[in-house]
Amino acid sequence: MAEIKLSEMRDLTRIERIGAHSHIRGLGLDSALEPRSSSEGMVGQTSARKAAGVIVKMVQEGKIAGRAVLLAGQPGTGKTAIAMGMAKSLGQETPFAMLAGSELFSLEMSKTEALMQAFRKAIGVRIKEETEVIEGEVVEVQIDRPAVAGAASKTGKMTLKTTEMETVYDLGGKMIEALGKEKVQSGDVIAIDKASGKITKLGRSFSRSRDYDAMGPHTKFVQCPDGELQKRKEVVHCVTLHEIDVINSRTQGFLALFTGDTGEIRAEVREQIDTKVAEWGEEGKAEIIPGVLFIDEVHMLDIECFSFLNRALENDMAPILVVATNRGITTIRGTNYRSPHGIPIDFLDRLLIISTQPYTPEDIRKILDIRSQEEDIEMSEDAKVLLTKIGEDTSLRYAINLITSAALACQKRKGKVVEMEDISRVYELFYDVKRSTQYLMEYQSQYMFSEMPAGEGDEDEANAMVP
């Protein structure tokens, strides 16, 4: 008899992506907007974080719109981390859109259209509407199943109650199916939208808190609703202007949001939508929420993009624009002129500039500790000291990249704690920018298309090439 081998199955539900900034939870400020030394994944950069906190506070209070902020600093000084912290601090209600300057030149649409779509993604619309709902605690659900297969569809009755009344409702096939899908049972507090028939389970009644058979680890207990069963409630939908644009400009409607095939949207469509949203605002049906648009590598934009941004920021519904760059005085793309950060002077004049400073050795050590915890890697004290020293001599990004590599080297020797030998091993395996440049200068004559005359590759020139 042939032996049957069952393939090993892995549980994929617990796998989580760990990104470069997945440890960021906010800006790490207290209620007085004073930065804590280490909080919510943020370390150091106290003055930059405090300035970002002031911007966030003004956005939340609706006191700032159509403004622009520049995060300027050397590579690896936490500019993107501060932008991510701003996004986390603003919460889910405030739209936050991210874009890299280089992305504009690889999209199948004009640069100005791509920027306009990014702007519209950062402008939210909170639409309010009143709807009739039936809200109450389920007392009993009775379903009459047909005795013969293929007979009439199932019917039933459901008893709902509030603190003041109790009513029995007849159930049809669709409603029974919806109740089954939501796994509604007696003791649940539910809301039924009368227009659509949608059932929302609000939680479990406190009166059933001792009913342990119907409880799970995530059971939420709520009070039994008071008043009448049928009531009018205000429902709030939050969408972005870009989503409204796409739905109204494509034959496939909202499916374009999932396929990503938005294409260029006509200016007439946007004008009609802006007019309608303005009408809703006057009638009290909608509220505009200016969000935040973050453009990284802003020096990659050309003079046309900067001209567009200048005009777009003057719009009444413009979001907060946050841009970041690590460039010094450099050429403005599309021109022969040089300017600070590669940004035209007229646009630079609009910006509130937040400067980031190089991290101190203590800050580097704290960041490496946080990243080790985020990646669930245990590291000895000596290894942390060595890694901090490497971060000082090379760059913080290089040191962070060595954490995972050292953990793999530790697994290779069947260890559980990353030691100095693991750090040293991966340091020898993977070059940092400075050592790689020195190697290149030494052996540049053996590379193809070398433009450096032989014999000129000394250490001083190698150091000069490293930022």
N, C-alpha and C positions, 0 to 999 in steps of 0.2 A: 504494500500500500504506500503510495507516494506521500511524503511528508508535506504538509501544508504549513507555510510560514506566513504569519500575519505581519503585515508591515507596521512599523512603529508609528503611532499617531501622536502628534504633539498638540498641546493646548496652546492655541494662538491668541486666546482672548486677553492674556496678561502681557503680551508683548507691547511695549510702548517705545515710540521714537524719542531719542534724546538728542536734541538739537543744540546748536552753539549757544542759544539764549533760553533754553527750556527751564533754566533755574530762576529766571527773572519772574517775580510775582508782583512787582510794583516799583515805585521810586524810593521806598524805604524812608518816608517822611513821617513825622509825628503830626498831631492835630494842628500844631502851630507852624507847619511847613518847615520845621527844622530837620535837617537830614540826620539820621542815626548813622553811626560809624559803619555798621554792617546790619542790613535788614532787607527782607524780601528779595534776597539774592543780589542786592546792590552793595558795592564796597567802594569807599573813597569817592572822589569827584563831588565833594560836598557842595561847593558853590554852583556847579553845573546842575546838580540834582535839585537844589533849592530853586534855581531859576526855572527849571522845567516844571517844578511843582506849582509855581506861581502861574505859569501858562495854563496848566491843567485846571487849576482852580477857576481861572477866568473863563475857560471853555465851559466848565460845568455850570457856571452861573450865567452863561450867555452874554458875558460882557465883552467878548472879543470875537471878531470874525473878520475874514479877509486880511489877516495879518500873516507875516511870514517869519520863521525862526531859523537861524543857521546854527547847526552844531559843527564847530570847527575844531580840529585837533589832529595830533599825530596818529598814525595807524595804531590800532590796538589800545586806544584810550577810552573805550566804552561809549562811543557815539551811538551805535545801533542799539546797545543795551539800554541807554537812556530813552531812546525812541520807543523801544519795546516796553519799558517801564511806564512811559506815558500812556501807551495803549492799554496796559493792564489797569492803571489807575482810573482811566476814564470809564471802564466797565463796558458791559455788553450793549448798553443803550446808545452809546455814542459811536458813530461809524469811524473806523480807522482803516485806511487803505495804504498799502505799501507798494513802492515801485523803485526799481533801480534805473538810474539814468541810461545805462547801456541797453535796457530792454526796448526803449523806444525805437531803436534802429534795427530791430529784428522782427517787428510785428508787421503783419500784412495790412497795414493801414498807415495813413499819414501820421507824422509825429504829433501834430496839433490835435488830431482826432483822438489819438491814444492818451494825450494829456487831458483832453476834455472828458473822456470816459473815466479817467482816474479821479478827476475833480468831482464828477457826479457820483462816483462810488463813495466819496467821503462826505456827501450831503445826505442826511437822513430825513425822512418824512414820517412823523408819528400821526397816523390816521385814526381818528376816533369815530366810532359808529355805535348806535344803540341797537340792541337786538333783544328779542324776547327769549328768555330761557326758563326752563323748569329745573329748579334746584331743590334737592331734598335728600333725606336718608332713605335708603331702600329697606323696607320692612320685610317684603316677601316678593319672590318672583315665581310665578306658576306658568309652566309651558305645557300646552296640550299637544302631544305628539300624535300624528295620525296612526291609526292601528294598521292600515294597509299601506305598503310601500307604493309610492307614486300617487297617493291621494293628495288632497288639498294641502297647501303649505301649512307649516306650523303656526299656531296662534297661542296667545297666552295673556296673562294679566300681571301687572307689576304694581305694588303698593308703595307709594312714597309718602313721607311725612316731614313736617317741620315741627317746630316747638308749639305751633298753634293749630295746625290742621293736618289731615291725612286724606289721601285720595287714591283711588284705584284707576289705573290706566290700562286700556286694551293695547295689546302688542301685535304688530304684524310681523311678517317674515323678515323684513330688512332690519327692524328694530331688534328682533331676537338675535339675529346674526351679529349686530353691532354689540349687543350686551355680552354675547359669547366671546367676541374678539377682545373686549376690554376685561373679560373675566369678572364681571360684576356679580356680587352676591349680597345677601342680606347683611346689613351693617355698614355697607359702603355709602359714602356721600358722593352723589353724582350731579352733574349739570348737563342738561340736554338742550341744544340749540334748536328752537322750534323751526327755524327756516331751513336748516340743512340736515337736521336729525343727528348731528354729531354728538357723541357721548364723551364727556370728560370726567374721569374719576378724580375727585378732589382729595380723597383720603378715606380713612376709616373713622367711624364715629367713636367718640370717647366712651359712649355707653357700652361699646364692645371691646374695651381695652383689656378685659380679662378673658376674652375669647382666643386663647392661645393657638388653637388649631388653625385659625384664619389669619395668623400673623406671620410676617417674614422679617428679615433683617432690615429692610428698608421701609417698613410700614410707617405711614404718616397719619397721625391722629388729628382730626379736626372736630369742631363743634357742630352739632346738628343745626342746620340753618333755621333762622327765625322768620316770622312773617308769613306771607303767602307763598305757595309753591311756584306760581307763575309770576315772574317779575321782569322788569326791563333793566338790563345792565349795559354799561358802557364797555365796549371791547376796543382795545388799542392794538393796532397793527403797526409794526416798525419796518419800513422798507427804505431802500436808497433810491435816489432819483435815477441812477443808472438802471436799476431793476425795472422801474416804471418805463424808462426809455425803451429797453429791450422788449418788454411785453407789448408795447404799442407800436413797435417798428418792424416786427418780424411776423411772417405768416405762421410760424410754428409757436408763436407766443412765448410763454414762460419756459418752454423746452429749450430755447436758445440759451437760457441761464445755465443749464446743465451741460449742453454740448460745447459751450464756449464760442459758438459761431455767431458772434454778435455783429461783426462787420462794421462798416461806417454807418452812423445814424444821421439822418437828415436833420438839418437845422430847423426846418418847419415843425418836425415832430417835437423837438425839444421846446420850441417856443409855445406850442399848444399845451404841452405838459406844464411848463412854468406858469402859464396863464391860469390853468385849471387848479394847480396847487396853490397859487396866490388867492384864488376865489375861495378854496376850502379854508385857507387861513383866515380870511375875512369873516367867513361864516362860523368859525370856531370848530370846523370839522377836522382840521389838520394843523400840525405845528412843524415848522422847519427846524431841524437839528444840525447846525454846522458841525461837522466832525473834523478829523485830522487826516491830511494827506502827507505821508512821509516819502520823500524822494532821496534815496541813498545815491552816492557817487554823482552829486549834482554837477560836478565839473565836466561830466560826460555830455551834458546838454549843449546844444549849439545856440548861436545868436537868435535863430528863429524861435526856439523853444523859450528862451528868456523873454523875448518880446511878447509871446503869447501869455506867459505867466504874469507879466506886468499888467496886461489888460484884464486877464481872468480874475486877478485879486481885487479888482475894482467892482466886480459884480456884487449885487446885494446879497446873494446866497453863497458867496465864496466860503470854503472851509478854512481852517487854520493850515497853513503850509509849513511843514518842518522839513528842512533839507540838511544834508550832512556831506562833508567833504574832508579829505585828509591832504589836500593840495595846498601849497604855498602860493607865491606869486607865479602865475603861469599863463599861457596863451588862452584866450577865450576861443573855444572851438568855433570854426567857421569864419574867423577873422585873423588878422596878424597882430592884434593888440594884446598886450599883457595886462593882467589885472589880479588883485588879490583873490586867491581861491579859484581863479578862472571864471569869475562871475562879473558881468558888466557892472560898472559903478552905479548906474541908475537903479538897477535891481538890488544891488548890495545896500543901497541907501534905505530900502524898504525893510531890511532884515533886522530883527533883534538877534544879536550874535551871542551865543553861549560857547565859551571856550572850555575844552577839556584838557587836563594836565596829565603828564606821564604818571603812572602808578608808582607809589613808593614800594620798597621791599616788603613792608608789612601788609600793604594792600594786595600785592601779588600773592603772598602766603595765604591770606584769607580767601582770595578768589580760587586758588588751587584747592583749598580745603572744601569750599562749596562745590566745585566741579567734581571732586572725588566722591562726595556724598551723593551728588546727583547721579553719577554713573555707578554708584554702589560699589566702590572700590576701596578696600582697606589698605592703608599705606603707613609704613613705619615713620617715626619721627625723623630719622636720618635721611630717609628717601625724600621727605617733604622739604627738608633743608636744602638738599642737593637740587631738587627740582626748582625751588625758589631762586637759588643762585643761577641756574640755567636761564630762568625767566628774566633775571636782571641783565645777564650778559647777552642774551639773544632777543627774544620777544615773548610777551605773555602768551600770544597765540601758539607759538611753537611749544612752549612748556605745557599748555593745555592739551595739545595734540599728543604729547608724549605720555599722558596719563593712561589712555586706553591701550597704547602700544606696550607700555610697561606692564599693564595688567595681563596682557596676552603672553608676554615673556614670563611672567610669574606663573601663569597656568602651565606653560610649557615645562617648567621645572617642578610642577606639581606643588607649588607653594600656595599659601592662602593670603599672605600679606606681601605687598609690593615692597621690596628692599632696594638698597642703593645699587646693588649689582644689576637689578632689572632696569633701573633708570640709566645706568652707565651703558648697558648693552644697547638699548634703543637709541641712546644719544650717539653711539658710534654707527648704528645702522642708518639713521635718518639725519641728513645734514640740515642745518639751519641756513638762512640766506647768506650770512657772512662767510661760513666755511664753503658753501657751494660756489660763491663768487670767487673766492680765493683759488679753489680747485680749477674753476673755469679759466681764470687768468693764467694759471700755471700751464695748463694744457691747451690753451686756446688755439695754438697752431695746428693741433690735430683735429679740430672741428671744421666742419664745412662752412664756407662763406664767412670765414673770420675776417673782420675788418680791422683788427688790432695788429699792428706790426709786431713781429716776433721780438721778444726780449724786453717788451715794455710792461709786462704783467707783474709788477711788484706788489707788495702788500699794501702800500699806501694808496695805489690806484684802486685796489680791491676794496679797501675800506671806504674810499670816496664814492664808489658805486652803490654801496649799501645805504639805504635811507636811514 
